[in-house]
Amino acid sequence: MNIQEKVHAILDEAKAHDKPLPSLRSLRAQVGGGSLTTISEAVKSWRFAQLEAAGQILSLIHISEPTRQAEIS
């Protein structure tokens, strides 16, 4: 399991138990290392995935080609 997967698992666990999200330094300690930048990027990707799953962010993958063409015109 890489750092991002570990961070995501820790954040998923905190969310599942309705606990506050841990700090970057706490995450780094729980993961067992990694730079704060790497941990921060993992947190950002987790937050983005949470918003996307909640329907608050539309993924470009879900936009059909005709819709994209209409938006470009």
DRENPADREN-937165 format. One line per field, with one value per residue (C-alpha): residue in one letter; y, z, x; residue number from 0. Coordinates in steps of 0.02 Angstrom, whole numbers, plus 50000, padded with zeros to 5 digits. Layout:
res: (A, ...)
yy: (Y, ...)
zz: (Z, ...)
xx: (X, ...)
n: (NUM, ...)
END
This chain:
res: (M, N, I, Q, E, K, V, H, A, I, L, D, E, A, K, A, H, D, K, P, L, P, S, L, R, S, L, R, A, Q, V, G, G, G, S, L, T, T, I, S, E, A, V, K, S, W, R, F, A, Q, L, E, A, A, G, Q, I, L, S, L, I, H, I, S, E, P, T, R, Q, A, E, I, S)
yy: (50000, 50168, 50329, 50396, 50235, 50236, 50417, 50383, 50233, 50335, 50476, 50352, 50276, 50446, 50494, 50326, 50351, 50535, 50590, 50749, 50728, 50711, 50844, 50821, 50783, 50656, 50574, 50567, 50482, 50356, 50319, 50298, 50434, 50536, 50721, 50841, 50887, 50706, 50689, 50854, 50799, 50636, 50733, 50846, 50697, 50617, 50778, 50793, 50613, 50647, 50799, 50706, 50559, 50679, 50751, 50919, 50908, 50851, 50744, 50787, 50601, 50604, 50743, 50671, 50726, 50819, 50915, 50961, 51018, 51128, 51204, 51242, 51327)
zz: (50000, 49949, 50051, 49960, 49990, 50174, 50195, 50109, 50222, 50379, 50321, 50273, 50446, 50532, 50426, 50457, 50645, 50635, 50704, 50656, 50516, 50580, 50548, 50414, 50546, 50629, 50461, 50425, 50593, 50563, 50386, 50448, 50346, 50188, 50157, 50212, 50029, 49984, 50130, 50084, 49903, 49964, 50075, 49929, 49817, 49955, 49979, 49791, 49782, 49927, 49839, 49675, 49758, 49838, 49666, 49707, 49570, 49394, 49318, 49140, 49102, 49120, 48993, 48824, 48665, 48592, 48755, 48752, 48572, 48616, 48760, 48648, 48513)
xx: (50000, 50074, 50067, 49914, 49818, 49868, 49814, 49649, 49618, 49654, 49539, 49402, 49414, 49402, 49252, 49166, 49181, 49130, 49298, 49391, 49517, 49696, 49827, 49960, 50092, 49978, 49945, 50131, 50162, 50022, 50083, 50260, 50345, 50332, 50349, 50214, 50191, 50156, 50035, 49951, 49927, 49849, 49729, 49682, 49646, 49540, 49441, 49414, 49353, 49233, 49160, 49147, 49060, 48936, 48897, 48970, 49102, 49068, 49202, 49250, 49246, 49057, 49031, 48983, 49072, 48920, 48903, 49088, 49074, 48924, 49021, 49170, 49064)
n: (0, 1, 2, 3, 4, 5, 6, 7, 8, 9, 10, 11, 12, 13, 14, 15, 16, 17, 18, 19, 20, 21, 22, 23, 24, 25, 26, 27, 28, 29, 30, 31, 32, 33, 34, 35, 36, 37, 38, 39, 40, 41, 42, 43, 44, 45, 46, 47, 48, 49, 50, 51, 52, 53, 54, 55, 56, 57, 58, 59, 60, 61, 62, 63, 64, 65, 66, 67, 68, 69, 70, 71, 72)
END
